[in-house]
Amino acid sequence: MNSTILVQTILSGLAAGGLYALVAISFGIVYRTTRVFNFAQGDFGALGAYVAFSVLAALPGHYWLALVIGCLAVGIFAAAVEFVAIRPLYRLGELYTFITTIGLSFAIQSGIQQIWGPFVRVMPNPFGDRAVKVLGLRVVPDKIWIFSIAILLTGVLFVFLAKTKYGTAMRACAQDSRVANLLGIKVGRMFSGAFFLSGMVGAFAGILIAPITYLQPTMGLQLGVPGYIAALLGGLGSMPGALIGGFILGIVQAVSVLVIDPRYSPIVTYVVFVIVLLVRARGLFGEETVQGRLV
């Protein structure tokens, strides 16, 4: 195998892994704060991409404005969903909230088809698609940008959750929401805030990947499933674990295409996932207890 091709493949895997990591982080924020396994997290990314697409259609060339509007719109939508559909079910248990998010996933996909149609659409690529030479390697700019943005955003979220008053309150709710309520923390507001933040991060990932994979109503599932696996690989609720889990998954997916028939490469992802869980059931950086920390 040519070493240059291998390095380029690994770089592509790191870029894809960065997107998976963002979805994993957004999933972990909600799960650790509210104990909701949000099956619709990937669909938040798809919804954000379609909103950004509409903004770009109305205001061509304003990609970063479309990115901001898409993230804010999905964040508000996610917080509203938590308040209206999820919050009344907390007392019934995690199974009820999980089933609700499955229904939400189908509802978002159906809504996308009704509003934007079932057709595949193309999102403009703000980073350009012409390969450039970096250290003798031909690399598409969007791969470098996505990898860099994933690390930067992970660092920003880590500092926010670890150092700010709001982040501390969210971590208190993650430890024990009843005690947090006794301490004067508005738990309901924290839960909505967790959905708002995760919706924004999920939308961010969806908007970044849209120029590469194109827009289609089912793109949420294609983004969400690897994100869930990355979250479980790294350990639920661990932000560094989500980042590393995403990178591992992205590299495994990319390299497996070179080693085996591309038709069977998706199987490798699940094999690695099962092996890791058999060796370390809580993931690479997972907490031993069910009540864990966000950072």
C-alpha positions as CSV (number, residue, x, y, z in Angstrom):
1,M,0.0,0.0,0.0
2,N,1.3,3.4,-1.0
3,S,2.3,5.4,2.2
4,T,1.1,8.7,0.7
5,I,-2.4,7.2,-0.1
6,L,-2.5,5.8,3.5
7,V,-1.7,9.2,5.1
8,Q,-4.3,10.9,2.9
9,T,-6.8,8.3,3.8
10,I,-6.1,8.8,7.5
11,L,-6.5,12.6,7.1
12,S,-9.9,12.0,5.5
13,G,-10.8,9.7,8.4
14,L,-9.8,12.4,10.9
15,A,-12.1,14.9,9.2
16,A,-15.0,12.5,9.2
17,G,-14.2,11.6,12.8
18,G,-14.3,15.2,13.8
19,L,-17.9,15.4,12.6
20,Y,-18.8,12.2,14.4
21,A,-17.2,13.6,17.5
22,L,-19.3,16.7,17.4
23,V,-22.5,14.6,17.2
24,A,-21.2,12.4,20.0
25,I,-20.5,15.5,22.2
26,S,-24.0,16.9,21.5
27,F,-25.5,13.5,22.3
28,G,-23.5,13.3,25.5
29,I,-24.5,16.8,26.7
30,V,-28.2,15.8,26.6
31,Y,-27.7,12.3,28.0
32,R,-25.6,13.2,31.0
33,T,-27.8,16.2,31.9
34,T,-31.3,14.7,31.4
35,R,-30.7,11.0,31.0
36,V,-32.5,11.1,27.6
37,F,-31.0,8.9,24.9
38,N,-31.8,11.3,22.0
39,F,-32.3,9.1,18.9
40,A,-33.1,12.3,16.9
41,Q,-29.7,14.0,17.5
42,G,-28.5,13.3,14.0
43,D,-31.8,14.7,12.6
44,F,-31.0,17.9,14.4
45,G,-27.9,18.1,12.2
46,A,-30.0,17.4,9.0
47,L,-32.5,20.1,10.0
48,G,-29.8,22.6,10.6
49,A,-28.3,21.8,7.2
50,Y,-31.6,22.4,5.4
51,V,-32.2,25.7,7.2
52,A,-28.8,26.9,6.2
53,F,-29.5,25.8,2.7
54,S,-32.6,27.9,2.6
55,V,-30.7,30.9,4.0
56,L,-28.1,30.5,1.3
57,A,-30.8,30.2,-1.4
58,A,-32.1,33.6,-0.2
59,L,-28.7,35.2,0.5
60,P,-26.2,33.5,-1.8
61,G,-22.6,33.7,-0.6
62,H,-23.5,34.3,3.1
63,Y,-22.4,30.9,4.3
64,W,-21.4,32.0,7.8
65,L,-24.6,33.8,8.3
66,A,-26.5,30.7,7.2
67,L,-24.4,28.6,9.7
68,V,-25.3,30.9,12.6
69,I,-29.0,31.0,11.7
70,G,-29.2,27.2,11.1
71,C,-27.5,26.5,14.5
72,L,-29.7,29.0,16.4
73,A,-32.9,27.8,14.7
74,V,-32.2,24.1,15.6
75,G,-31.1,25.1,19.1
76,I,-34.5,26.8,19.8
77,F,-36.4,24.0,18.1
78,A,-34.6,21.4,20.3
79,A,-35.3,23.4,23.5
80,A,-39.0,23.7,22.5
81,V,-39.1,19.9,21.9
82,E,-37.7,19.3,25.4
83,F,-40.2,21.6,27.0
84,V,-43.3,20.3,25.1
85,A,-42.6,16.6,24.4
86,I,-39.9,15.3,26.6
87,R,-40.3,17.1,30.0
88,P,-43.7,15.6,30.8
89,L,-42.2,12.1,30.4
90,Y,-39.2,12.3,32.7
91,R,-41.0,10.7,35.6
92,L,-42.1,7.8,33.5
93,G,-38.5,6.7,32.8
94,E,-35.9,6.6,30.1
95,L,-37.7,4.1,27.9
96,Y,-40.6,6.6,27.3
97,T,-38.3,9.5,26.4
98,F,-36.3,7.2,24.1
99,I,-39.4,6.1,22.2
100,T,-40.5,9.7,22.0
101,T,-37.1,10.7,20.4
102,I,-37.5,7.9,17.8
103,G,-40.9,9.4,16.9
104,L,-39.3,12.8,16.7
105,S,-36.6,11.5,14.3
106,F,-39.3,10.2,11.9
107,A,-41.2,13.4,12.3
108,I,-38.2,15.6,11.4
109,Q,-37.5,13.4,8.4
110,S,-41.1,13.6,7.2
111,G,-41.1,17.4,7.8
112,I,-38.0,17.8,5.7
113,Q,-39.5,15.9,2.9
114,Q,-42.7,17.9,3.1
115,I,-40.9,21.3,3.1
116,W,-37.8,20.7,1.0
117,G,-38.9,17.6,-1.0
118,P,-37.3,14.2,-1.2
119,F,-34.7,15.2,-3.7
120,V,-30.9,15.3,-3.2
121,R,-29.7,18.9,-3.0
122,V,-26.2,20.4,-3.2
123,M,-24.8,22.8,-0.5
124,P,-22.1,25.2,-1.6
125,N,-18.7,24.4,-0.1
126,P,-17.2,27.5,1.6
127,F,-13.8,25.9,1.9
128,G,-13.3,25.0,-1.8
129,D,-13.0,21.6,-3.3
130,R,-9.7,22.0,-5.1
131,A,-6.9,20.0,-3.5
132,V,-3.8,21.8,-2.2
133,K,-0.4,20.5,-1.3
134,V,0.5,20.3,2.4
135,L,3.9,18.8,3.3
136,G,3.9,17.1,-0.1
137,L,0.4,15.6,0.3
138,R,-2.6,16.6,-1.7
139,V,-5.4,17.5,0.7
140,V,-8.8,19.0,0.1
141,P,-9.1,22.2,2.3
142,D,-12.4,21.2,3.8
143,K,-10.8,18.2,5.5
144,I,-8.2,20.4,7.3
145,W,-10.9,22.9,8.3
146,I,-13.3,20.3,9.6
147,F,-10.6,18.6,11.7
148,S,-9.4,22.0,13.1
149,I,-12.9,23.2,13.9
150,A,-13.9,19.9,15.6
151,I,-10.9,20.3,18.0
152,L,-11.5,24.0,18.6
153,L,-15.2,23.6,19.3
154,T,-14.5,20.7,21.6
155,G,-12.1,22.9,23.6
156,V,-14.6,25.7,23.8
157,L,-17.4,23.4,25.0
158,F,-15.0,21.8,27.5
159,V,-14.1,25.2,29.0
160,F,-17.7,26.3,29.0
161,L,-19.0,23.3,30.8
162,A,-16.0,23.2,33.3
163,K,-15.5,26.8,34.1
164,T,-18.7,28.8,33.6
165,K,-21.5,29.2,36.1
166,Y,-24.0,27.8,33.6
167,G,-21.8,24.8,32.9
168,T,-21.4,24.1,36.6
169,A,-25.2,24.1,37.1
170,M,-25.5,21.7,34.2
171,R,-23.0,19.4,35.8
172,A,-24.8,19.6,39.1
173,C,-28.0,18.5,37.4
174,A,-26.1,15.6,35.8
175,Q,-24.9,14.5,39.2
176,D,-28.3,14.7,40.9
177,S,-31.1,16.8,39.6
178,R,-33.1,16.6,42.9
179,V,-30.2,17.9,45.0
180,A,-29.5,20.6,42.3
181,N,-33.2,21.7,42.7
182,L,-32.8,22.0,46.4
183,L,-29.7,24.2,45.9
184,G,-31.8,26.6,43.9
185,I,-30.8,25.6,40.4
186,K,-33.6,25.8,37.9
187,V,-33.4,22.2,36.7
188,G,-36.0,22.6,34.0
189,R,-34.1,25.6,32.6
190,M,-30.9,23.5,32.6
191,F,-32.6,20.7,30.8
192,S,-33.9,23.0,28.1
193,G,-30.4,24.6,27.9
194,A,-28.8,21.2,27.4
195,F,-31.2,20.5,24.5
196,F,-30.5,24.0,23.1
197,L,-26.8,23.5,23.3
198,S,-26.8,20.0,21.8
199,G,-29.2,21.1,19.0
200,M,-26.8,23.9,18.1
201,V,-23.7,21.6,18.1
202,G,-25.6,18.9,16.1
203,A,-26.7,21.5,13.6
204,F,-23.2,22.7,13.3
205,A,-22.0,19.2,12.4
206,G,-24.8,18.8,9.9
207,I,-24.0,22.1,8.1
208,L,-20.3,21.2,7.9
209,I,-20.9,17.8,6.4
210,A,-23.7,18.9,4.0
211,P,-21.3,20.2,1.2
212,I,-19.5,16.8,1.3
213,T,-22.4,14.3,1.5
214,Y,-25.1,16.5,-0.1
215,L,-28.5,17.2,1.4
216,Q,-31.1,14.4,1.7
217,P,-33.9,13.8,4.2
218,T,-32.2,10.7,5.7
219,M,-28.8,12.3,6.2
220,G,-29.7,12.6,9.9
221,L,-29.5,8.9,10.3
222,Q,-26.2,8.7,8.4
223,L,-24.7,11.3,10.7
224,G,-26.4,10.1,13.9
225,V,-25.5,6.4,13.9
226,P,-21.7,7.0,13.7
227,G,-22.1,9.8,16.3
228,Y,-23.8,7.4,18.7
229,I,-21.1,4.8,18.2
230,A,-18.4,7.4,18.8
231,A,-20.1,8.5,22.0
232,L,-20.3,4.9,23.2
233,L,-16.7,4.1,22.2
234,G,-15.4,7.1,24.1
235,G,-17.7,6.7,27.0
236,L,-21.0,8.5,27.5
237,G,-20.6,12.0,28.8
238,S,-16.9,12.2,28.3
239,M,-16.0,15.0,26.0
240,P,-12.4,13.9,25.4
241,G,-13.7,10.4,24.9
242,A,-16.2,11.6,22.3
243,L,-13.5,13.4,20.4
244,I,-11.1,10.3,20.5
245,G,-14.0,7.9,19.8
246,G,-15.0,10.0,16.7
247,F,-11.4,10.0,15.4
248,I,-11.0,6.3,15.9
249,L,-14.3,5.6,14.1
250,G,-13.4,7.9,11.2
251,I,-10.0,6.4,10.7
252,V,-11.3,2.8,10.9
253,Q,-13.9,3.6,8.3
254,A,-11.5,5.3,6.0
255,V,-8.7,2.7,6.2
256,S,-11.0,-0.3,6.0
257,V,-12.0,0.9,2.4
258,L,-8.4,0.3,1.4
259,V,-8.1,-3.1,3.0
260,I,-11.3,-4.8,2.2
261,D,-14.1,-4.6,-0.3
262,P,-15.8,-1.2,0.2
263,R,-19.2,-2.9,0.3
264,Y,-18.2,-4.6,3.6
265,S,-16.3,-1.7,5.2
266,P,-19.3,-0.6,7.3
267,I,-19.2,-4.0,9.1
268,V,-15.7,-3.2,10.3
269,T,-17.0,-0.2,12.2
270,Y,-19.4,-2.4,14.2
271,V,-16.8,-5.1,14.8
272,V,-14.4,-2.6,16.4
273,F,-17.3,-1.2,18.4
274,V,-18.3,-4.6,19.8
275,I,-14.7,-5.4,20.6
276,V,-14.2,-2.2,22.5
277,L,-17.4,-2.7,24.5
278,L,-16.5,-6.3,25.3
279,V,-13.1,-5.3,26.6
280,R,-14.3,-2.1,28.3
281,A,-18.1,-2.0,28.5
282,R,-18.3,1.7,29.6
283,G,-16.2,2.9,26.8
284,L,-12.6,4.2,26.7
285,F,-13.3,7.2,29.1
286,G,-16.6,6.2,30.6
287,E,-17.5,6.7,34.2
288,E,-17.9,3.6,36.4
289,T,-21.2,4.9,37.8
290,V,-24.4,5.7,35.9
291,Q,-24.4,9.3,37.2
292,G,-21.4,10.8,35.4
293,R,-19.8,14.0,34.6
294,L,-20.0,16.1,31.5
295,V,-16.3,16.9,31.5
